[in-house]
Amino acid sequence: MDSYTIRKKFLDFFIKHRHTIVPSSSLLSEDSTVLFTTAGMQQFKDYYLGKISPYGKRVVSVQKCFRTSDIEDVGDEQHLTFLEMLGNFSFNDYFKERAIEFARELLNSEFQIPNSKLWITVFKGEKEISEDKESREIWQRLGIPKEKIYGFGKEENFWGPTGDEGPCGPTTEIHYELRDKPCEKGKNCIPNCGCGRFIELWNIVFNEYYHDRKNNLTLLKKKGVDTGMGLERLAMVIQKKPSIFETDLFTPLIKEIEKNTSKSYDQNKRAYRIIADHINGSVFLAGEGVLPSNVAEGYVLRRVLRKAIRFGKSLNLPKHSLVSLAKIVIELYQDIYPELQSKQTDILTIVQNEEEKFGKALEKGMKEFKKLSEKGYITGEEAFRLYETHSVLVDEELTEEYGIEFRNKEGFEQAIKKHQEISRAGVEKKFGGVGISKYEVRIKKSEEEIKKITKLHTATHLFHQALREVLGKHVKQMGSNITEERLRFDFSHPQKMTLEEIKKVEDLVNQKIKEDLTVEKKEMKYDEAIKSGALAFFKEKYPEVVTVYSIGDPSNPSDKYFSREICGGPHAEETSELGNFKINKEESCGAGVRRIKAILE
């Protein structure tokens, strides 16, 4: 049973039981407290809190997920950064009994996994939350003997919330027994042992509580069910493979790597697996419009890409091997996620640019690393200098590979954090940033200069939206600088703009100026602003209450605004004040980043 069939059987089963299919949400989470979507329930969070679901009370999905928490574990038999999460969800409909019955029936009947291979964990109770006796009784009634059901505390069997606050609750987890014999622990070799005898297959969460930012738990008015089963792990079990990397989701990548190196998979499993997982994750992140950078999502993409490049070097893979692997990933998933095919050029350009850029720095950096390693250890200060000078990220994999000690790792991590904050501050020369606020402008500029900056600032909002309309929603602001003479705007885009595209953007901005649109200012909570469609690309730096500027015709309910962004000002009141918008120059500003300079005439 291949992965395509497994997905289909899962969805068909729950359609039969009156669930509505909901497409995967973006990997880039709308939740301001997390970078990525890590679970299927994230897009449904509000429906556990009383908001009416437009899909009904029962839904099912296959959700794209990216988990930074598992980066260091990739290389073993079952951990990934990018994965697909199979999930069924109930919003104040069925609860424990029906959820467990669905899981058991699907595994037994559709996937031919017998009860004899299943072991169960339930919540044993902790502090103010009582033991989940009901789930234990349901499993026994469905044929799981009591000696194969174990209770665990909050660390293992209580899930959520995603981010700082939200719905959460006790869980019951289904573990699959990979081998019959226990480890040296004997009778104490049970699920969560960590010896590799068991693999956690399916997590069923009973959302009964709300966890607030002060770590308080209160009972939800309406209970719900949230489940998650990793497609890759399920495929490993059904296809009877020793690891997820031997399933049909990864074998094409493993074979391609093997074809291009003299080092076998059996002798270099960890390197093969890291490359396969990291190129998978990189393709999906790049497909979402993420570009390699020093901050936030871009930092994660750069990290996994460069790690894949480094391990590719250790296998002596030829130049542009990651591009070839990225093409295979797109082929593997294009029927499920067709956007990967439509964005193939952008994705491959991002991978190739990073491979070329980092490949040269890596050679110099690794020579320096080997010199530093001769004494048997590397310090946090030395590691940061390597990162800052040669972009070589020293991590546990690298130090273990060379058998050296990583001293003062905490100092390195603090230096990296400070470096990212400085980089972020540089990126954030944006509206409302340093030197652009009304207060600072009024101190430093004449009244005439203030008027010019204000007009250019407002024009930048129109320009930003026009870029997204003409080039696509992958366009994101990467930085800006406004003087009284011109605006400079850096944005994510993988290739040079054509003359036709430049003219379309210019014409669209001037059209909106002629329409004499109103610039509306409103204070609102950050989450409310995001839900209203406001753009915000530096989410970790915003306060709870933000200022939103909307540009549009408020008298036309069908077209409320053309542009809406979280911003600090200053702005014109109507677009007719701006004059004629003209683009003077378009150029590269780095890998995957373009720069435009424009004026108002």
Secondary structure, 3 states (H helix, E strand, C coil): CCHHHHHHHHHHHHHHCCCEECCCCCCECCCCCCCECCCHHHHHHHHHCCCCCCCCCEEEEEEEEECHHHHHHCCCCCCCCEEEEEEEEEECCCCHHHHHHHHHHHHHHHCCCCHHHEEEEEECCECCECCCHHHHHHHHHCCCCHHHEEEECHHHHEECCCCCCEEEEEEEEEEEECCCCCCCCHHHCCCCCCCCCEEEEEEEEEEEEEECCCCCEEEEEEEEEEEEEEHHHHHHHHCCCCCHHHCCCCHHHHHHHHHCCCCCCCCCHHHHHHHHHHHHHHHHHHHCCCCCCCCHHHHHHHHHHHHHHHHHHHCCCCCCHHHHHHHHHHHHHCCCCCHHHHCHHHHHHHHHHHHHHHHHHHHHHHHHHHHHHCCCEEEHHHHHHHHHHHCCCCCHHHHHHCCCEEECHHHHHHHHHHHHHHHHHHHCCCCCCCCCCHHHHHHHCCHHHHHHHHHHHHHHHHHHHHHHHHHCCCCCEEEEEECCCCEEEEEECCCCCCHHHHHHHHHHHHHHHHCCCEEEEEEEEHHHHHHCCCECCCHHHCCCEEEEEEEECCCCHHHCCCEEEECCCCCCCEHHHCCCEEEEEEEEEECCEEEEEEEEC
